[in-house]
Amino acid sequence: MPEQSFDNEKFTNEIRKFLKKVGITSQIDIENAVRAAQAEGKLDPSKPLRAVMVLEVPELGLRRTIEHVLAME
């Protein structure tokens, strides 16, 4: 199969758009979930929250789990 070239700059911009979308959507979802948990009295601000994100690109066989602890105080 012959190697096909692609526009690296365009592809890089597509990755950046995707990451921006993920970042903004994730932040909004986390903030909304925290507000809802606070309103229901289900949140202990003295305990950090463990956030887990799974990045997957099935066509490339890529699956990566990224974890981070979110301090509340």
C-alpha positions in Angstrom: 0.0 0.0 0.0 1.6 3.3 -1.0 2.1 5.9 1.7 -0.3 8.8 1.5 0.7 12.2 2.6 -1.5 14.6 4.6 -1.5 18.2 5.5 0.3 18.2 8.9 -0.6 21.8 9.8 -4.3 21.2 9.1 -4.2 17.9 11.1 -2.5 19.7 14.0 -5.2 22.4 14.0 -7.8 19.6 14.0 -6.2 18.1 17.1 -6.1 21.5 18.8 -9.8 22.0 18.0 -10.6 18.6 19.5 -8.6 19.3 22.7 -10.2 22.7 23.1 -13.6 21.1 22.8 -12.7 18.4 25.3 -11.3 20.9 27.7 -14.2 23.3 27.7 -16.8 20.6 27.8 -15.0 18.8 30.6 -14.7 21.9 32.7 -18.4 22.8 32.3 -19.4 19.2 33.2 -17.2 19.1 36.3 -18.3 22.5 37.5 -22.0 21.6 37.0 -21.5 18.2 38.8 -19.8 19.9 41.7 -22.5 22.5 42.1 -25.2 19.8 42.0 -23.3 17.7 44.6 -23.0 20.8 46.8 -26.7 21.6 46.5 -27.5 18.0 47.5 -25.0 18.0 50.4 -23.1 15.2 48.9 -19.7 16.9 48.6 -17.0 17.1 51.2 -14.8 20.0 50.2 -12.0 18.8 52.4 -11.6 15.7 50.2 -10.1 16.0 46.7 -11.8 14.7 43.7 -10.1 12.1 41.4 -10.7 13.0 37.8 -10.1 10.3 35.1 -10.1 11.0 31.3 -9.8 8.3 28.7 -8.5 9.3 25.3 -9.3 6.8 22.6 -8.6 6.8 18.8 -9.8 3.3 17.8 -8.5 3.6 14.2 -5.0 4.0 15.7 -5.3 1.5 18.5 -4.7 4.3 20.9 -6.2 4.2 24.4 -4.7 6.3 27.2 -6.1 7.0 30.6 -5.1 10.2 32.3 -5.8 10.8 36.0 -5.5 13.9 38.2 -6.5 14.8 41.7 -8.6 18.0 41.9 -8.1 19.8 45.3 -11.2 21.4 46.6 -9.5 23.7 49.2 
